[in-house]
Amino acid sequence: MPSTVEQLNPSRVKLTVEIPFSDLQPHLTKAYREIAQSVNIPGFRKGKVPSAVIDQRFGRGMVLQEAINAALPSAYGQAVEANKLIPLGDPEVEITKLEDGDLVEFVAEVDVRPEFDLPAFSTLTATVPVLADLDTEIDNRIAMMRERFATSTEVERAAAEGDVVTIDLVGTRDGEELQDATAEGVTYTIGAGGMLDGLDEAVTGLKAGESADFSSTLVGGPLTGEPADIHVTVSKVSEQQLPELDDDFAQLVSEFDTVDEMKADLGRGVEQMLRYDQLNDARDKVLEDLVGKVEFDLPAKLLASEVDARHSQINDQLKRAGLTLDRYLESADEEADTADEFWALVDARAEQSLRAQILLDAIADSNEVGVEQHELTDLIVRKAQQNGSTPEQELQHMMEHDHMSAWMQEIRRNKALGLLLAEATVTDEAGAVVDVKPEVITEADDAAEDEADAAVEDEVEKA
């Protein structure tokens, strides 16, 4: 099937393709057959209407159009393969010549992956934070476990740091009560944070039945980020008693008989999680280094589509949360202070993400990276863990929404990124070389995957 390609710019081409009528004939035959089955013409049995009669009644042009529409996908795919193109979107197709009985010609403009040279992976570098002190992290987790199993006793003294107080809050502005800033029976641990700025200072020293006033900025709800005057009343003060860190506690909160056994197991899990976080940081920064070293033109339409998708997603999230962007920026930990700065950051991240995807796809292709069945199974299990669903539900979602190709591409990109990590140099902020292994996963992930693999393996194979 003859075809030619014209390079419109580094990331867009125009394909001109000819379809000989010998290739179109099977589609014409099928079109006539389907039309004959769907019409009733006096004097002819259904499905036995001659082609000449169909042409007379409905016009030859309609039949040709049906046949051409059926032939185009295959002809386009063959031309893409013959010219070794890698499309990055759907083509814009136009029929430019139709010579009945001879040939059909069409042109297809499509964005394609531009040409670029990849640097040696050994030149890529990344610097990641030093691992947090393991003993400190273990102590912090044990402290949280003790707090979770703490008991409290109501006391008649003034509230102090670490006490649990039950409080009523009334927010006002210019003397007018704010309904969305009023709450009763709120339980709060003094010093825990996470609520109103100034609350700790206001309730410290108060006994049950006493009140205090302070000014703060509201958090949560439709008034997030708004200033308000707060009147707080303490209705109960309770003192927390933490359980002793002994073997009885270890048996209560874990499968182990002694504190030492519990700490050893906790240490293994904490260390693995810290290294897993460090690995993720290394992956991001190595990929960022690669993107910065490879220059190429992005297809304008593809970038615009990616930017629009991100804008829509963020606007939908803000709408569901009942927030405006300005109000969100007042309370969120964002690099941007204004809406214009925020959207500029979003656009820049969209471009970097798109560049990273194109680079990883190129690496996967050049290294002939494939996807094994167990890798798809593992991805399904991880998605189930992230979404709080089951592997079977994720598999059904994949099939219903035709996500298999996209999920397999996700796996290929992760494996391509693993190739980068294998040769890149990663050090921590103290200058020590970091051993990054893409296959690092938590023991919890392993256990969950092993449990679910058997349930989903057969279904994945069918898919």
For each residue, the residues with C-beta under 8 A, 3 or more apart:
1: 17 18 19 20 23 75 78 79 82
2: 17 18
3: 15 16 17 18 78 79 82 83
4: 15 16
5: 13 14 15 16 79 83 85
6: 13 14 16
7: 10 12 13
8: 12 13 14 109
9: 12 297
10: 7 114 115 296 297
11: 88 111 112 113 114 296 297 298 299
12: 7 8 9 109 110 111 112 299
13: 5 6 7 8 85 109 110 112
14: 5 6 8 107 108 109
15: 3 4 5 76 79 80 83 85 91 107 108 109 110
16: 3 4 5 6 96 105 106 107
17: 1 2 3 75 76 79 105 106 107 108
18: 1 2 3 103 104 105
19: 1 23 24 68 71 75 103 104 105 106
20: 1 23 24 102 103
21: 24 25 100 101 102 103 104
22: 25
23: 1 19 20 26 71 75
24: 19 20 21 27 28 67 68 71 104
25: 21 22 28 29
26: 23 29 30
27: 24 30 31 66 67 68 70 71
28: 24 25 31 32 63 64 67
29: 25 26 32 33
30: 26 27 33 34 67 70
31: 27 28 34 35 63 66 67 70
32: 28 29 35 36 51 54 63
33: 29 30 36 37 47
34: 30 31 37 38 66
35: 31 32 38 39 49 54 58 63 66
36: 32 33 39 46 47 48 49 54
37: 33 34 46 47
38: 34 35
39: 35 36 46 49 54 57 58
40: 46
41: 44 49 53 57
42:
43:
44: 41 48 49 50 53
45: 48
46: 36 37 39 40 49
47: 33 36 37
48: 36 44 45
49: 35 36 39 41 44 46 53 54
50: 44 53 54
51: 32 54 55 63
52: 55 56
53: 41 44 49 50 56 57
54: 32 35 36 39 49 50 51 57 58 63
55: 51 52 58 59 60 63
56: 52 53
57: 39 41 53 54
58: 35 39 54 55 62 63
59: 55 62 63
60: 55 63 64 100
61: 64 65
62: 58 59 65 66
63: 28 31 32 35 51 54 55 58 59 60 66 67
64: 28 60 61 67 68 98 100
65: 61 62 68 69
66: 27 31 34 35 62 63 69 70
67: 24 27 28 30 31 63 64 70 71
68: 19 24 27 64 65 71 72 95 98 104 106
69: 65 66 72
70: 27 30 31 66 67 73
71: 19 23 24 27 67 68 74 75 104
72: 68 69 75 76 93 106
73: 70 76 77
74: 71 77 78
75: 1 17 19 23 71 72 78 79 106
76: 15 17 72 73 79 80 91 93 108
77: 73 74 80 81
78: 1 3 74 75 81 82
79: 1 3 5 15 17 75 76 82 83 108
80: 15 76 77 83 85 87
81: 77 78 84
82: 1 3 78 79
83: 3 5 15 79 80
84: 81
85: 5 13 15 80 110 112
86: 112 113 361 365
87: 80 90 91 110 111 112 113
88: 11 110 111 112 113 299 302 358
89: 110 111 299 301 302 305
90: 87 110
91: 15 76 87 108 109 110
92: 108 109 110
93: 72 76 106 107 108
94: 106 107 108
95: 68 98 104 105 106
96: 16 105 106 107
97: 103 104 105
98: 64 68 95 104 105
99: 102 103 104
100: 21 60 64
101: 21
102: 20 21 99
103: 18 19 20 21 97 99
104: 18 19 21 24 68 71 95 97 98 99
105: 16 17 18 19 95 96 97 98
106: 16 17 19 68 72 75 93 94 95 96
107: 14 15 16 17 93 94 96
108: 14 15 17 76 79 91 92 93 94
109: 8 12 13 14 15 91 92
110: 12 13 15 85 87 88 89 90 91 92
111: 11 12 87 88 89 299 301 302
112: 11 12 13 85 86 87 88 299
113: 11 86 87 88 358 361 362
114: 10 11 296 297
115: 10 296
116: 294 295 296 359 362
117: 294
118: 290 294 359 362 363 366
119: 123 124 290 293 294
120: 123 423
121: 124 419 420 422 423 424
122: 423 424 425
123: 119 120 293
124: 119 121 286 289 290 293 420 423 424 425
125: 286 289 424 425 426 427
126: 281 282 285 286 288 289 424 425 426 427
127: 285 426 427 428 429
128: 278 281 282 285 426 427 428 429 434
129: 278 281 428 429
130: 428 429 430 432
131: 134 274 275 278 428
132: 136 137 274
133: 136 137
134: 131 137 138 267 270 271 274
135: 138 139
136: 132 133 139 140
137: 132 133 134 140 141 270 274
138: 134 135 141 142 263 266 267 270
139: 135 136 142 143
140: 136 137 143 144
141: 137 138 144 145 266 270
142: 138 139 145 146 245 263 266
143: 139 140 146 147
144: 140 141 147 148
145: 141 142 148 149 253
146: 142 143 149 150 242 243 245 249
147: 143 144 150 240 242
148: 144 145
149: 145 146 243 249 252 253
150: 146 147 240 241 242 243
151: 240 241 243
152: 164 238 239 240 241
153: 238 239 241
154: 236 237 238 239
155: 163 237 238 239
156: 207 208 237
157: 160 207 237
158: 204 205 206 207 237
159: 163 165 190 203 204 205 206 207 234 237
160: 157 163 190 204 205
161: 190 191 200 204
162: 189 190 191 240
163: 155 159 160 189 190 237 238 239 240
164: 152 187 188 189 190 237 238 239 240
165: 159 187 188 189 190 203 206 234 236 237 238
166: 185 186 187 188 234 235 236 238
167: 186 188 203 232 233 234 235
168: 183 184 185 186 232 233 235
169: 181 182 183 184 186 196 230 231 232
170: 177 181 182 230 231 232
171: 177 178 180 181 182 218 223 228 229 230 231
172: 175 176 177 178 181 228 229 231
173: 176 178 226 227 228 229
174:
175: 172
176: 172 173
177: 170 171 172 182
178: 171 172 173 181 182 218 223 228
179: 182
180: 171 221 222 223
181: 169 170 171 172 178 218 221 223 228 230
182: 169 170 171 177 178 179
183: 168 169 186
184: 168 169
185: 166 168 235
186: 166 167 168 169 183
187: 164 165 166
188: 164 165 166 167 192 195 199 203
189: 162 163 164 165 192 240
190: 159 160 161 162 163 164 165 200 203 204
191: 161 162 200
192: 188 189 195
193: 200
194:
195: 188 192 199 219
196: 169 199 216 217 218 219 230
197: 216 217
198: 201 202 214 215 216 230
199: 188 195 196 202 203 214 216 230 232
200: 161 190 191 193 203 204
201: 198 204 214
202: 198 199 206 212 213 214 230 232
203: 159 165 167 188 190 199 200 206 212 232 234
204: 158 159 160 161 190 200 201
205: 158 159 160
206: 158 159 165 202 203 210 211 212 234 237
207: 156 157 158 159 210 234 237
208: 156 234 235 236 237
209: 233 234 235
210: 206 207 233 234
211: 206 231 232 233 234
212: 202 203 206 231 232
213: 202 229 230 231 232
214: 198 199 201 202 229 230 232
215: 198 227 228 229 230
216: 196 197 198 199 227 228 230
217: 196 197 225 226 227 228 331
218: 171 178 181 196 221 223 224 225 226 227 228
219: 195 196 224 225 331
220: 224
221: 180 181 218 224 322
222: 180 322 323
223: 171 178 180 181 218 226 228
224: 218 219 220 221 323 327 328 330 331
225: 217 218 219 327 330 331
226: 173 217 218 223 327
227: 173 215 216 217 218
228: 171 172 173 178 181 215 216 217 218 223
229: 171 172 173 213 214 215
230: 169 170 171 181 196 198 199 202 213 214 215 216
231: 169 170 171 172 211 212 213
232: 167 168 169 170 199 202 203 211 212 213 214
233: 167 168 209 210 211
234: 159 165 166 167 203 206 207 208 209 210 211 237
235: 166 167 168 185 208 209
236: 154 165 166 208
237: 154 155 156 157 158 159 163 164 165 206 207 208 234
238: 152 153 154 155 163 164 165 166
239: 152 153 154 155 163 164
240: 147 150 151 152 162 163 164 189
241: 150 151 152 153
242: 146 147 150
243: 146 149 150 151 249 252
244: 248 249
245: 142 146 249 259
246: 249 250 259
247: 250 251 257 258 259
248: 244 251 252
249: 146 149 243 244 245 246 252 253 259
250: 246 247 253 254 256 257 258 259 261 262
251: 247 248 254 256 257
252: 149 243 248 249
253: 145 149 249 250 262
254: 250 251 262 265
255:
256: 250 251 261 262 265
257: 247 250 251 261
258: 247 250 261 262
259: 245 246 247 249 250 262 263
260: 263 264
261: 250 256 257 258 264 265
262: 250 253 254 256 258 259 265 266
263: 138 142 259 260 266 267
264: 260 261 267 268
265: 254 256 261 262 268 269
266: 138 141 142 262 263 269 270
267: 134 138 263 264 270 271
268: 264 265 271 272 443
269: 265 266 272 273 442 443 444
270: 134 137 138 141 266 267 273 274
271: 134 267 268 274 275
272: 268 269 275 276 440 442 443
273: 269 270 276 277 442
274: 131 132 134 137 270 271 277 278
275: 131 271 272 278 279 440
276: 272 273 279 280 440 441 442
277: 273 274 280 281
278: 128 129 131 274 275 281 282 428 434 436
279: 275 276 282 283 436 437 438 440
280: 276 277 283 284
281: 126 128 129 277 278 284 285
282: 126 128 278 279 285 286 421 424 426 434 436
283: 279 280 286 287 417 421 436 438
284: 280 281 287 288
285: 126 127 128 281 282 288 289 426
286: 124 125 126 282 283 289 290 417 420 421 424 426
287: 283 284 290 291 356 359 360 417 420
288: 126 284 285 291 292 352
289: 124 125 126 285 286 292 293 424
290: 118 119 124 286 287 293 294 356 359 420
291: 287 288 294 352 355 356 359
292: 288 289
293: 119 123 124 289 290
294: 116 117 118 119 290 291 355 359
295: 116
296: 10 11 114 115 116 355 358
297: 9 10 11 114
298: 11 302 303 351 354 355 358
299: 11 12 88 89 111 112 302 303
300: 303 304
301: 89 111 304 305
302: 88 89 111 298 299 305 306 354
303: 298 299 300 306 307 350 351 354
304: 300 301 307 308
305: 89 301 302 308 309
306: 302 303 309 310 350 351 353 354
307: 303 304 310 311 346 347 350 351
308: 304 305 311 312
309: 305 306 312 313
310: 306 307 313 314 346 347 349 350
311: 307 308 314 315 343 346
312: 308 309 315 316
313: 309 310 316 317
314: 310 311 317 318 346
315: 311 312 318 319
316: 312 313 319 320
317: 313 314 320 321
318: 314 315 321 323 324 325 328
319: 315 316 322
320: 316 317
321: 317 318 328
322: 221 222 319
323: 222 224 318 327 328
324: 318 327 328
325: 318 328 329 339 342
326: 329 330 339
327: 224 225 226 323 324 330 331
328: 224 318 321 323 324 325 331 332
329: 325 326 332 334 336 337 338 339 342
330: 224 225 326 327
331: 217 219 224 225 327 328
332: 328 329
333:
334: 329 337 342 345
335: 341 345
336: 329 339 341 342 344 345
337: 329 334 341
338: 329 341 342
339: 325 326 329 336 342 343
340: 343 344
341: 335 336 337 338 344 345
342: 325 329 334 336 338 339 345 346
343: 311 339 340 346 347
344: 336 340 341 347 348
345: 334 335 336 341 342 348 349
346: 307 310 311 314 342 343 349 350
347: 307 310 343 344 350 351
348: 344 345 351 352
349: 310 345 346 352 353
350: 303 306 307 310 346 347 353 354
351: 298 303 306 307 347 348 354 355
352: 288 291 348 349 355 356
353: 306 349 350 356 357
354: 298 302 303 306 350 351 357 358
355: 291 294 296 298 351 352 358 359
356: 287 290 291 352 353 359 360
357: 353 354 360 361 413
358: 88 113 296 298 354 355 361 362
359: 116 118 287 290 291 294 355 356 362 363
360: 287 356 357 363 364 412 413 416 417
361: 86 113 357 358 364 365 409 412 413 416
362: 113 116 118 358 359 365 366
363: 118 359 360 366 367 369 416 419 420
364: 360 361 367 369 412 413 415 416
365: 86 361 362 368 369
366: 118 362 363
367: 363 364 416 419
368: 365
369: 363 364 365 412 415 416 419
370: 412
371: 375 376 408 411 412
372: 375 376
373: 376 377 457 460 461
374: 377 378 453 457
375: 371 372 378 379 411 415
376: 371 372 373 379 380 404 407 408 411 460
377: 373 374 380 381 391 449 453 456 457 460
378: 374 375 381 382 449
379: 375 376 382 383 407 410 411
380: 376 377 383 384 391 394 395 398 407 456 460
381: 377 378 384 385 391 448 449 452 453 456
382: 378 379 385 386 445 449
383: 379 380 386 387 389 394
384: 380 381 387 388 389 390 391 393 394 452
385: 381 382 388 445 448
386: 382 383
387: 383 384 394
388: 384 385
389: 383 384 393 394
390: 384 393 394 452
391: 377 380 381 384 394 395 452 455 456
392: 395 396 455 456 459
393: 384 389 390 396 397
394: 380 383 384 387 389 390 391 397 398
395: 380 391 392 398 399 456 459 460 463
396: 392 393 399 400
397: 393 394 400 401 403
398: 380 394 395 401 403 404 407 463
399: 395 396 402 404 463
400: 396 397
401: 397 398
402: 399 405
403: 397 398 406 407
404: 376 398 399 407 408 463
405: 402 408 409
406: 403 409 410
407: 376 379 380 398 403 404 410 411
408: 371 376 404 405 411 412
409: 361 405 406 412 413
410: 379 406 407 413 414
411: 371 375 376 379 407 408 414 415
412: 360 361 364 369 370 371 408 409 415 416
413: 357 360 361 364 409 410 416 417
414: 410 411 417 418 438
415: 364 369 375 411 412 418 419 438
416: 360 361 363 364 367 369 412 413 419 420
417: 283 286 287 360 413 414 420 421 438
418: 414 415 421 422 438 439
419: 121 363 367 369 415 416 422 423
420: 121 124 286 287 290 363 416 417 423 424
421: 282 283 286 417 418 424 426 436 438
422: 121 418 419 438
423: 120 121 122 124 419 420
424: 121 122 124 125 126 282 286 289 420 421 436
425: 122 124 125 126 433
426: 125 126 127 128 282 285 286 421 433 434 436
427: 125 126 127 128 431 432 433 434
428: 127 128 129 130 131 278 431 432 434
429: 127 128 129 130
430: 130
431: 427 428
432: 130 427 428
433: 425 426 427
434: 128 278 282 426 427 428
435:
436: 278 279 282 283 421 424 426 440
437: 279 440
438: 279 283 414 415 417 418 421 422
439: 418
440: 272 275 276 279 436 437
441: 276 445 446
442: 269 272 273 276 445 446
443: 268 269 272 446 447
444: 269 447 448
445: 382 385 441 442 448 449
446: 441 442 443 449 450
447: 443 444 450 451
448: 381 385 444 445 451 452
449: 377 378 381 382 445 446 452 453
450: 446 447 453
451: 447 448 454 455
452: 381 384 390 391 448 449 455 456
453: 374 377 381 449 450 456 457
454: 451 457
455: 391 392 451 452
456: 377 380 381 391 392 395 452 453 459 460
457: 373 374 377 453 454 460 461
458: 461 462
459: 392 395 456 462 463
460: 373 376 377 380 395 456 457 463
461: 373 457 458
462: 458 459
463: 395 398 399 404 459 460
